[in-house]
Amino acid sequence: MNHVIRSIRSDEWAEVRELRLAALRDPVAHLAFLETYEEAAARPEAFWRERAAGAAEGTAGRRQFVAEGENGVWGGSVTVLVEEAGSRDFFGGVIERRQGHLVGVYVRPEHRGSGIGVTGALFDAALAWAWGSGLERLRLFVHEKNSRAEAFYRKAGFVPTGVSVTGDTGERDLEFVTTRA
């Protein structure tokens, strides 16, 4: 693999923005993300600066990992959000235990399925950080029609819980979890 997997730095807001907008232009973005390209593109610079600072190396409540290629271009990303017991999640549910929530999983098309393992390496870094932060459980949601993502999550050790949430379109997102070994 010709990528370095690392946490973002707080001054990398422009790169965070560029990768997010690329993800939202992906043909299956509507299955994977809760916002549209138009919504994200309209956000001011201050939003992106805050987003990068809040997920950078040295922060405790979230961490964004990227796969940086030899040319400096980010090939993919994943973010771990720490969810505290008693707080509410994106879907309005109450969090029952302190845990991690993997979000924003994206790998550029030219880095997918090529045997270089970008997605796996990103997940390895995210899980290592989560376990090192004292989290015992990680979860993620996958759209019921996103079979490619679901297959990867299963391969990475995530299992379905039977919990699902229904979005505005009536389609479901399925919860998958993994626990510390």
C-alpha positions as CSV (number, residue, x, y, z in Angstrom):
1,M,0.0,0.0,0.0
2,N,1.4,3.4,-1.0
3,H,-0.5,5.4,1.6
4,V,0.3,6.8,5.0
5,I,-2.7,6.4,7.4
6,R,-2.8,9.2,9.9
7,S,-5.0,11.6,11.8
8,I,-5.8,14.9,10.2
9,R,-4.2,18.1,11.5
10,S,-6.4,21.1,12.5
11,D,-5.0,23.3,9.7
12,E,-6.1,20.8,7.0
13,W,-9.6,22.2,6.7
14,A,-9.3,22.8,2.9
15,E,-8.4,19.1,2.4
16,V,-11.2,18.0,4.7
17,R,-13.6,20.0,2.6
18,E,-12.3,18.8,-0.7
19,L,-12.5,15.1,0.3
20,R,-16.0,15.5,1.8
21,L,-17.3,17.2,-1.4
22,A,-15.7,14.4,-3.5
23,A,-17.5,11.9,-1.3
24,L,-20.8,13.7,-1.8
25,R,-20.4,13.6,-5.6
26,D,-20.0,9.8,-5.5
27,P,-22.9,8.0,-7.3
28,V,-23.9,6.2,-4.1
29,A,-23.5,9.2,-1.7
30,H,-27.3,9.3,-1.2
31,L,-27.0,5.8,0.4
32,A,-24.0,6.7,2.6
33,F,-24.3,10.3,3.8
34,L,-26.9,12.4,5.7
35,E,-26.2,15.6,3.7
36,T,-26.1,16.5,0.0
37,Y,-23.3,18.0,-2.0
38,E,-25.2,21.3,-2.3
39,E,-25.6,21.6,1.5
40,A,-21.9,20.9,2.2
41,A,-20.6,23.1,-0.7
42,A,-22.7,26.0,0.7
43,R,-21.0,25.8,4.2
44,P,-18.7,28.7,5.1
45,E,-15.0,28.4,5.6
46,A,-15.5,28.7,9.4
47,F,-17.5,25.5,9.4
48,W,-14.7,23.6,7.7
49,R,-12.1,25.1,10.0
50,E,-14.1,24.0,13.1
51,R,-14.8,20.6,11.6
52,A,-11.1,19.9,11.1
53,A,-10.0,21.3,14.5
54,G,-12.6,19.1,16.2
55,A,-11.4,15.9,14.6
56,A,-7.7,16.5,14.5
57,E,-4.9,14.7,16.2
58,G,-4.9,15.6,19.9
59,T,-8.7,15.8,20.3
60,A,-10.6,13.4,22.5
61,G,-14.2,13.4,21.3
62,R,-13.6,12.5,17.7
63,R,-10.8,11.6,15.3
64,Q,-10.6,11.7,11.5
65,F,-8.2,9.4,9.8
66,V,-7.0,9.8,6.2
67,A,-5.1,7.7,3.7
68,E,-2.5,10.1,2.2
69,G,-1.0,9.0,-1.1
70,E,2.6,9.6,-2.2
71,N,1.4,12.7,-4.1
72,G,-0.2,14.2,-0.9
73,V,-3.7,13.5,-2.2
74,W,-6.0,12.0,0.3
75,G,-7.3,8.7,-1.0
76,G,-9.9,8.1,1.7
77,S,-11.1,8.8,5.2
78,V,-13.1,7.6,8.2
79,T,-14.1,9.4,11.4
80,V,-14.7,8.0,14.8
81,L,-17.2,9.9,17.0
82,V,-17.2,9.2,20.7
83,E,-20.8,8.9,21.9
84,E,-21.5,9.4,25.6
85,A,-24.1,7.4,27.4
86,G,-27.3,9.4,27.7
87,S,-26.7,11.7,24.7
88,R,-28.7,11.5,21.5
89,D,-27.4,10.2,18.2
90,F,-28.1,11.5,14.7
91,F,-31.3,9.6,14.5
92,G,-32.7,10.9,17.8
93,G,-32.1,7.7,19.7
94,V,-30.6,7.7,23.2
95,I,-27.1,6.3,23.5
96,E,-27.1,3.5,26.1
97,R,-23.3,3.2,26.7
98,R,-20.1,5.1,25.9
99,Q,-19.1,3.9,22.5
100,G,-17.6,4.9,19.2
101,H,-19.5,5.6,16.0
102,L,-17.8,5.3,12.7
103,V,-19.0,7.8,10.1
104,G,-17.9,9.5,6.9
105,V,-16.4,6.3,5.4
106,Y,-15.2,7.2,1.9
107,V,-12.4,5.9,-0.4
108,R,-12.0,7.5,-3.8
109,P,-13.0,5.2,-6.7
110,E,-9.4,4.9,-8.0
111,H,-8.3,3.5,-4.6
112,R,-11.1,0.9,-4.2
113,G,-10.8,-2.8,-4.8
114,S,-7.3,-2.6,-6.1
115,G,-5.8,-4.9,-3.4
116,I,-4.0,-2.0,-1.7
117,G,-6.2,-2.2,1.3
118,V,-6.9,1.5,1.9
119,T,-10.3,0.9,3.5
120,G,-8.9,-1.8,5.7
121,A,-6.0,0.3,6.8
122,L,-8.3,3.2,7.6
123,F,-10.5,0.9,9.7
124,D,-7.4,-0.6,11.5
125,A,-6.3,2.9,12.5
126,A,-9.8,3.9,13.6
127,L,-10.3,0.8,15.7
128,A,-6.8,1.1,17.3
129,W,-7.6,4.7,18.3
130,A,-11.0,3.7,19.7
131,W,-9.7,0.8,21.7
132,G,-6.8,3.0,22.9
133,S,-9.3,5.6,24.0
134,G,-11.0,3.1,26.3
135,L,-14.1,2.4,24.0
136,E,-15.3,-1.2,24.2
137,R,-17.8,-1.0,21.4
138,L,-18.0,0.6,17.9
139,R,-21.0,0.9,15.7
140,L,-21.9,2.2,12.3
141,F,-24.9,2.3,10.1
142,V,-25.2,1.1,6.5
143,H,-28.0,1.7,4.1
144,E,-30.0,-1.5,3.4
145,K,-29.2,-1.2,-0.3
146,N,-25.4,-0.6,0.1
147,S,-24.4,-4.2,-0.2
148,R,-20.7,-3.4,-1.1
149,A,-20.3,-1.5,2.1
150,E,-22.1,-4.1,4.1
151,A,-19.8,-6.8,2.8
152,F,-16.7,-4.8,3.8
153,Y,-18.1,-4.1,7.3
154,R,-18.8,-7.8,7.8
155,K,-15.3,-8.7,6.6
156,A,-13.9,-6.1,9.1
157,G,-15.6,-7.9,11.9
158,F,-18.8,-5.9,12.3
159,V,-22.1,-7.8,12.8
160,P,-25.7,-6.7,12.5
161,T,-27.5,-5.9,15.7
162,G,-31.0,-6.1,14.3
163,V,-31.5,-2.4,15.0
164,S,-32.5,-0.2,12.1
165,V,-33.6,3.4,11.6
166,T,-35.9,4.6,8.8
167,G,-35.0,7.8,7.0
168,D,-37.3,10.4,5.4
169,T,-37.4,8.3,2.2
170,G,-38.7,5.3,4.0
171,E,-35.5,3.3,3.4
172,R,-33.6,1.7,6.3
173,D,-30.1,2.0,7.7
174,L,-28.9,-1.1,9.6
175,E,-26.7,-0.9,12.7
176,F,-23.6,-3.0,12.8
177,V,-21.2,-3.3,15.8
178,T,-17.9,-4.7,16.8
179,T,-16.5,-5.1,20.3
180,R,-13.0,-5.0,21.6
181,A,-11.4,-8.4,21.5
